[in-house]
C-alpha cells in the first residue's frame, strides 16, 4: 500500500503528464480544391452558372489551394489574385498559367490574409472574391499551442514534489520529537 506522500506524488505526476499529452496541436494547412469556369465576363463553379462576381472562395492562410480552371469561349485566360486592387497582375500576386477549353489544374499557397478580388487577365472586370483567413485552431483557454496546459502540468508536478518533501520532513520530525516509549 502506498503512503499518502507517495500517492500525492503519483497523482501529481499523472495529472502533469496527462495535461501535457492532452495539449492541442496547432492547426495544419489544408488542401482545398475549387473548380472555376470563365467566359471572360464572369466566373462560375459550372459552365452554366457564370456570374459576375463569381463564387466566393474561402481558404486558410498556409493552405495549398488547387484550382481546376476551365475556359468556355475558346480564348486564353489566366486567374490571379489582385492584392492591390489595381486590375493588373503584379509580380507578387499569384497568377495561374493560361488555360482555355481544357481543364487546367494549378496550385498556389494562400499566404496573405485578407479579402481580395480574383480576376481574369483577359478581362480584369470578371471578378470573384477570395478570403484568406487566419488558420482556425483549438483556441479558447488552452491556446493554439497548448502552452498553458504544459505550464499547468509543470506547476502541478512541482507542487506534488514540494508536498512530498514537506510530508517526508514532517514524518521525520515526528520521529525525532516523539521517541518511542519503552514498555515497563
N, C-alpha and C positions, 0 to 999 in steps of 0.2 A: 504494500500500500504506500502511495506517495504521501509525503508530509505536505503541509499546507504551503510552505515556501516553494517546494518543487512544483506543486500544482500551479501556483501563480506564475512561475517562470514558464512552464509549458503552455499555459493559456496565453500568456503574453506573446510568446514566440509564434504560436499557431495564429493568433489574430494578426500579428505583424506580417507574417509570411502570406496569409490569406489576402490581406489588403494589397500587398504588392502584386500578387498573382491576378487579382481581380481588376487591376487598373486597366482602364480602356486604352486601346491603341489609337493613334491618330488616324483620321480618315485617309484612305488611299485614293489615288487618282482612278477615275473611271474611264470607260471607253465607249461613250455614247456614239450612236450612228444615226444619221439623218439622210433621207433621200429627198432631193430637191430637183424640180423641173423648172425650166425657164424658156420663154419665147422672146426674151428681150424686153417685154413690157411688164412682167410680173414673175412671181415665184409661186410654186405650189408643191405639195407633198405627192401629188399625182399629176399626170399630164392634162387632166381635165379640171384641176382645182386652182389654176393660176390666178393670183390676186396681187394687188399692189397696195399696201405692203403685203409681203408673203408671210409664211408661217414664222412664228417666234421660236427661236432656238434658245434653250436654257442649258448651260453646262457649268461645271465647277472649274475653278482655276486649277491647272495642272492636268486636266482631262486630256486624253489623246482622242480628239474628235475625228470621226470618219464621216466624210460627206460622199454620197453617191450622187453625182451631178449628171443631169441629162438636159440636152437642148431639144426643143421641139420644132424649131424652124429651119434647121439645116445651116445656121450661122455659127461662127465661133463665139464662144462665151468664156468668161473666167469669173469665178466667185471670189470676192475679197471682203475683209472687214475694214471699214472706213473709220479707224480710231479717231482721226482728227476731223471727220465730217466735212471734208473739202471736196467730195465727189471724185477724187482721183486716188488711185492706188499709189502709196508711197512705199519705200523700201522696208520699213519696219512693220508693215501691215501684212498679215498672212494673205496670200493670193494663190488660187489653185492654178494648175496648168489649164490650158484651153481644152474645152470639150464641145462636142457637137451632139449629134443624134444618138451616138452610142454612149451608154453609161460609163462614167469615169469615176473611179474611187480615188479619193485623196484624203490624206491625214494631216492634221496640224495640232499643235499643243496650245490649248487655251491658257494664255499666261498673263493677260491684262484684265483685271477686274473692271466691271462696268457694263453699261448697256450701250450698244453701238448699232449702227446700220450695217448690214451686209449688202453688197451691191454686185451688179453685173458690169464688167469692164466695157461691154458693148453699149450698154445703156445704164449709166450710173443712177438714173431715176427709178430703175426697177430695184426696189429695196425690200428688206425684211429686217427684223430686229434679232440681235443675238445678245443674250445676257450671260456674262461670265461672272459668277459669284464666288465668294469665299467658300472653300470646302466646308460642308457641314460635318461637325464631329460630334462626339458624345455630349460635349458641353456640360452645362449645369455646374454643380458643386465640385464634381470630380475634375473638371477641366479637360482639355483635349489630350494632354499627355499623361494624365494620371499622377502628376507631380504631388498633388495634395494627398492622394491615397498613399503614396510611397512615404511621404513625410509623416503622416499619421501612423503608419505601420512602424516606422523607426522610433517614433515617440513612445508608442505602446511597448515595444520591445525594451526600450531604455528604462521606462517606468517599471517594467517587470523585473529587470535586473536589479534596479535600486531596491525594490520591495524585497527581493530575495536576500540581498545583502543586509537589509535592515532586520529582517526576521532572523537571519543567522546570527547577527550581532546580539539581538535581544535574547535569543536562546542561550548563547554563550555567556552573557552577563548574568542570566538567571542561574546558570550552573555555578558560576563563581560566587554569587551573592548568597545562594541558598545551599550550603553544604548539606550533605545527607546526614540525617540523624542516625546515630548508631543505636542499635537495639540494646535495651538494658537487661 
